[in-house]
Amino acid sequence: MKKKILIIGGTGFLGHKLAQKCLRNNFQVISLSRKKPKKERFLKNVKYLYADISNNKKLKNTLNFYPNYVVNFGGDVDHHGKNTLKSHYSGCKNLANILKEKKITKFIQIGSSVEYANTKSPHLERNVNVKIHQLKSIYAQAKLSSTNYLINLFEKEKFPIIIFRPYLIYGPGQDINRLIPFVIKNCLEDKNFPCSNGKQYRDFTYIDDAIDVIFKSLISKRGIGEIFNLCTGKPIRVKEIIRFIKKKIKKGNPKFGLIPLRKDEVTKFYGNPKKIRSFFNWKHKINIQKGLTQTIAFYENYFKKRSR
């Protein structure tokens, strides 16, 4: 009998990629999201359900089945809007309270690296004790509140959680409003485009590597009750990313320094991946140069098709 996985946000960039991976590994895949998938993200063997996870009553009515595994990518894409707390915290809380009655095998929460606030990099999961009031963005507050709630549920009721804190995941199929697709698009169109000074060091993980370790955590017997940094541990300056893309495409004109850095912007922000490597025998396979090259090739083809 096929194992049943429920992917919250299964129509998004990460959720769609995990659904593909699970289908290839003979899982029964159910996606729950607020909207129908874009044409390019529709998968014929996925069962698509629709509900707002912040609406507890409707969510309960929708989740009238018993999944083995649940992965929560859900939440409002606008990280600064009024619905951020509802979708990322209330939604997570609603899911956990409904699913704990269903005796699921694992609940994997996709948290965020912003939960570390402005603590010194590289971040270690065990050495950080950030308080909600230290976080300035509603999104960060919502993510850390979700983490605290789930850890408490694990400690009190043994609810089988695993929490990942991704840094910057990128790759083919990511929405155009994200940094790397934005730069690629502007370079392909040979435009002048504004950037920050690019001096920030950030940790980028290729999508296939990220999905690989999330899937490994599903089938592993290890990791329950733990928090993991999902990162490479190899930070790179944003400016180098932009220059690499420009050099590869041979077009485009990034205007560095036109976008001011936030007053609270942390120059060096990256994680230590030692724990995730140890628990799941995982290490990223795609380095930044190869990942960017593959991503550029995807968008070159994508925009060619759209222009026909």
C-alpha positions as CSV (number, residue, x, y, z in Angstrom):
1,M,0.0,0.0,0.0
2,K,1.3,3.4,-1.0
3,K,2.4,5.9,1.8
4,K,0.2,9.0,1.8
5,I,1.9,12.4,2.0
6,L,0.0,15.7,2.4
7,I,2.0,18.7,1.1
8,I,0.8,22.0,2.4
9,G,1.6,24.6,-0.3
10,G,2.1,21.8,-2.8
11,T,1.5,24.3,-5.7
12,G,4.5,26.5,-4.7
13,F,8.1,26.3,-5.8
14,L,9.3,23.9,-3.1
15,G,6.0,22.0,-2.7
16,H,5.8,21.3,-6.4
17,K,9.4,19.9,-6.4
18,L,8.7,17.7,-3.4
19,A,5.5,16.4,-5.0
20,Q,7.5,15.4,-8.1
21,K,10.1,13.6,-5.9
22,C,7.4,11.8,-3.9
23,L,5.6,10.6,-7.0
24,R,8.8,9.2,-8.4
25,N,9.2,7.3,-5.1
26,N,5.7,5.8,-5.3
27,F,4.0,8.0,-2.7
28,Q,0.3,8.9,-2.9
29,V,0.5,12.7,-3.0
30,I,-2.1,15.2,-1.8
31,S,-1.6,18.9,-2.1
32,L,-3.4,21.5,0.0
33,S,-3.2,25.2,-1.0
34,R,-5.4,28.2,-1.4
35,K,-5.1,28.4,-5.2
36,K,-4.9,26.1,-8.1
37,P,-1.4,25.4,-9.5
38,K,0.0,27.3,-12.4
39,K,-0.1,25.4,-15.6
40,E,3.6,24.5,-15.4
41,R,3.3,23.2,-11.9
42,F,0.3,21.0,-12.4
43,L,1.0,17.3,-11.8
44,K,-1.6,14.8,-13.1
45,N,-1.1,12.2,-10.4
46,V,-1.5,14.7,-7.5
47,K,-4.8,15.1,-5.7
48,Y,-5.3,18.9,-5.3
49,L,-7.4,20.2,-2.3
50,Y,-8.1,23.8,-1.5
51,A,-8.4,25.5,1.9
52,D,-7.0,28.4,3.9
53,I,-5.0,26.8,6.7
54,S,-5.7,29.9,8.9
55,N,-9.5,29.0,8.8
56,N,-9.6,26.2,11.3
57,K,-13.2,25.0,10.7
58,K,-12.8,24.7,6.9
59,L,-9.4,23.2,7.3
60,K,-10.8,20.5,9.6
61,N,-13.5,19.7,7.1
62,T,-11.0,19.4,4.3
63,L,-8.6,17.2,6.3
64,N,-11.1,14.3,6.6
65,F,-8.5,11.6,5.8
66,Y,-5.4,10.1,7.4
67,P,-2.0,11.0,5.9
68,N,1.2,9.2,6.9
69,Y,3.4,12.3,6.4
70,V,2.8,16.0,6.3
71,V,5.2,18.7,5.0
72,N,4.2,22.3,5.7
73,F,5.4,24.8,3.1
74,G,2.3,26.9,3.7
75,G,2.0,30.6,4.3
76,D,1.3,33.9,2.7
77,V,3.9,34.8,0.0
78,D,3.8,38.4,1.1
79,H,6.0,38.3,4.2
80,H,5.1,41.8,5.4
81,G,1.3,41.8,5.0
82,K,-1.4,41.7,7.6
83,N,-2.1,38.0,6.9
84,T,1.5,36.9,7.6
85,L,0.9,36.0,11.3
86,K,-2.4,34.2,10.4
87,S,-1.1,32.2,7.6
88,H,2.3,31.3,9.0
89,Y,1.6,30.9,12.7
90,S,-2.2,30.3,13.1
91,G,-2.1,28.1,10.1
92,C,0.7,26.0,11.5
93,K,-1.0,25.7,14.8
94,N,-4.3,24.7,13.2
95,L,-2.6,22.0,11.2
96,A,-0.7,20.6,14.2
97,N,-3.8,20.4,16.4
98,I,-5.9,18.7,13.7
99,L,-3.2,16.3,12.7
100,K,-2.0,15.3,16.2
101,E,-5.4,13.4,16.4
102,K,-4.6,11.4,13.3
103,K,-1.5,9.7,14.6
104,I,0.7,10.7,11.7
105,T,4.3,9.4,11.3
106,K,5.9,12.8,10.7
107,F,5.1,16.5,10.5
108,I,7.8,18.5,8.8
109,Q,7.7,22.2,9.3
110,I,9.6,24.5,6.9
111,G,10.7,27.3,9.2
112,S,13.2,30.0,8.2
113,S,16.7,31.2,8.8
114,V,15.3,34.6,9.9
115,E,14.4,32.9,13.2
116,Y,18.1,33.6,14.2
117,A,17.5,37.3,14.1
118,N,20.9,39.2,14.0
119,T,22.9,36.5,15.9
120,K,26.4,35.9,14.8
121,S,27.0,33.6,11.8
122,P,27.5,30.8,11.3
123,H,24.3,29.9,13.1
124,L,24.2,26.7,15.2
125,E,20.8,25.3,16.1
126,R,21.7,24.5,19.7
127,N,23.4,27.7,20.7
128,V,20.7,30.2,19.9
129,N,18.0,31.3,22.3
130,V,16.2,34.1,20.3
131,K,13.1,35.7,21.9
132,I,10.1,36.8,19.8
133,H,10.5,40.4,20.8
134,Q,14.0,40.4,19.3
135,L,12.6,39.8,15.8
136,K,11.6,42.9,13.9
137,S,9.6,41.3,11.0
138,I,6.1,39.8,11.4
139,Y,7.3,36.9,9.2
140,A,10.2,36.1,11.5
141,Q,7.9,36.3,14.6
142,A,5.4,34.0,13.0
143,K,8.0,31.4,12.1
144,L,9.7,31.4,15.5
145,S,6.3,31.2,17.2
146,S,5.5,28.2,15.1
147,T,8.8,26.6,16.0
148,N,8.2,27.2,19.7
149,Y,4.6,25.8,19.5
150,L,5.7,22.7,17.7
151,I,8.6,22.0,20.0
152,N,6.3,22.3,23.0
153,L,3.8,19.9,21.3
154,F,6.6,17.4,20.8
155,E,7.8,17.7,24.4
156,K,4.4,17.4,25.9
157,E,2.6,15.1,23.5
158,K,5.3,13.5,21.4
159,F,3.9,15.0,18.2
160,P,6.5,13.8,15.6
161,I,7.9,17.1,14.3
162,I,11.0,17.9,12.3
163,I,11.8,21.6,11.7
164,F,14.0,22.8,8.8
165,R,15.4,26.4,8.7
166,P,16.2,27.0,5.0
167,Y,18.5,29.8,4.0
168,L,18.2,30.9,0.3
169,I,16.9,28.1,-1.9
170,Y,17.0,28.8,-5.6
171,G,16.8,27.0,-8.9
172,P,14.7,26.3,-12.1
173,G,11.0,27.2,-11.7
174,Q,11.4,29.7,-8.9
175,D,9.0,32.8,-9.1
176,I,10.4,35.7,-11.0
177,N,10.2,38.1,-8.1
178,R,13.0,36.3,-6.3
179,L,16.6,37.6,-6.5
180,I,18.2,35.1,-8.9
181,P,15.3,34.9,-11.4
182,F,15.0,38.7,-11.2
183,V,18.6,39.2,-12.1
184,I,18.5,36.5,-14.9
185,K,15.4,38.0,-16.5
186,N,16.9,41.5,-16.5
187,C,20.2,40.3,-18.0
188,L,18.4,38.3,-20.7
189,E,16.4,41.4,-21.6
190,D,19.7,43.5,-21.5
191,K,18.2,46.0,-19.1
192,N,19.7,48.4,-16.5
193,F,18.4,47.2,-13.1
194,P,18.8,48.4,-9.5
195,C,20.6,46.3,-6.9
196,S,22.0,46.8,-3.4
197,N,25.7,47.2,-3.0
198,G,25.8,43.4,-3.0
199,K,28.3,43.2,-0.1
200,Q,26.0,40.9,1.9
201,Y,27.2,37.3,2.4
202,R,24.4,34.8,1.9
203,D,24.0,31.0,1.8
204,F,22.4,29.6,-1.4
205,T,21.1,26.0,-1.7
206,Y,20.1,24.5,-5.0
207,I,16.5,23.3,-5.1
208,D,17.3,19.6,-5.9
209,D,19.7,19.5,-2.9
210,A,17.1,21.0,-0.6
211,I,14.3,18.6,-1.7
212,D,16.7,15.7,-1.4
213,V,17.3,16.3,2.3
214,I,13.6,17.0,3.1
215,F,12.7,13.7,1.4
216,K,15.5,11.9,3.3
217,S,14.0,13.2,6.6
218,L,10.7,11.6,5.6
219,I,12.0,8.1,5.3
220,S,14.7,8.3,8.0
221,K,14.1,7.1,11.5
222,R,16.2,10.0,12.9
223,G,15.5,13.7,13.5
224,I,12.2,13.7,15.3
225,G,12.0,16.7,17.7
226,E,15.0,18.4,16.1
227,I,15.7,21.7,14.3
228,F,18.0,21.7,11.3
229,N,19.7,24.4,9.3
230,L,19.1,23.7,5.6
231,C,22.2,25.3,4.0
232,T,25.5,24.6,2.4
233,G,27.7,26.4,4.9
234,K,29.4,28.2,2.0
235,P,28.4,31.8,2.0
236,I,29.0,34.0,-1.1
237,R,28.6,37.7,-1.7
238,V,25.4,38.7,-3.5
239,K,27.5,40.8,-5.8
240,E,29.4,37.7,-7.0
241,I,26.1,36.0,-7.8
242,I,24.9,39.0,-9.9
243,R,28.3,39.3,-11.7
244,F,28.4,35.6,-12.5
245,I,24.9,35.7,-14.1
246,K,25.8,38.8,-16.1
247,K,29.0,37.2,-17.3
248,K,27.3,34.0,-18.3
249,I,24.5,35.7,-20.2
250,K,26.8,38.4,-21.6
251,K,24.1,41.1,-21.2
252,G,22.5,43.2,-18.6
253,N,23.6,46.1,-16.5
254,P,23.3,45.8,-12.7
255,K,23.3,49.2,-11.0
256,F,24.9,48.4,-7.6
257,G,24.1,50.6,-4.7
258,L,20.8,52.0,-6.0
259,I,18.8,49.9,-3.5
260,P,19.8,50.9,0.1
261,L,20.4,48.3,2.6
262,R,18.0,48.1,5.6
263,K,19.3,49.8,8.7
264,D,19.2,46.4,10.5
265,E,20.7,44.4,7.6
266,V,23.2,41.8,8.7
267,T,26.2,41.6,6.3
268,K,27.1,38.0,7.1
269,F,24.2,35.7,7.4
270,Y,24.7,32.0,7.0
271,G,24.3,28.7,8.8
272,N,26.4,25.7,10.0
273,P,25.2,22.5,8.2
274,K,27.0,20.1,10.5
275,K,23.9,18.8,12.2
276,I,21.9,18.1,9.1
277,R,24.8,16.3,7.5
278,S,25.3,14.1,10.6
279,F,21.6,13.1,11.0
280,F,20.7,12.5,7.4
281,N,24.1,11.7,5.8
282,W,23.5,14.7,3.4
283,K,25.7,17.2,1.8
284,H,24.8,19.5,-1.1
285,K,25.9,18.2,-4.5
286,I,25.4,21.2,-6.7
287,N,27.8,24.1,-6.2
288,I,26.8,27.6,-6.8
289,Q,28.4,27.9,-10.3
290,K,26.7,24.7,-11.6
291,G,23.4,25.6,-9.9
292,L,23.4,29.1,-11.5
293,T,24.3,27.7,-14.9
294,Q,21.4,25.2,-14.8
295,T,19.0,27.9,-13.6
296,I,20.1,30.3,-16.3
297,A,19.5,27.6,-18.9
298,F,16.0,27.0,-17.6
299,Y,15.0,30.6,-17.8
300,E,16.5,31.1,-21.2
301,N,14.3,28.3,-22.5
302,Y,11.3,29.5,-20.4
303,F,11.3,33.0,-21.8
304,K,11.9,31.7,-25.4
305,K,8.7,29.6,-25.1
306,R,6.8,32.6,-23.7
307,S,7.8,34.9,-26.6
308,R,6.6,32.5,-29.3
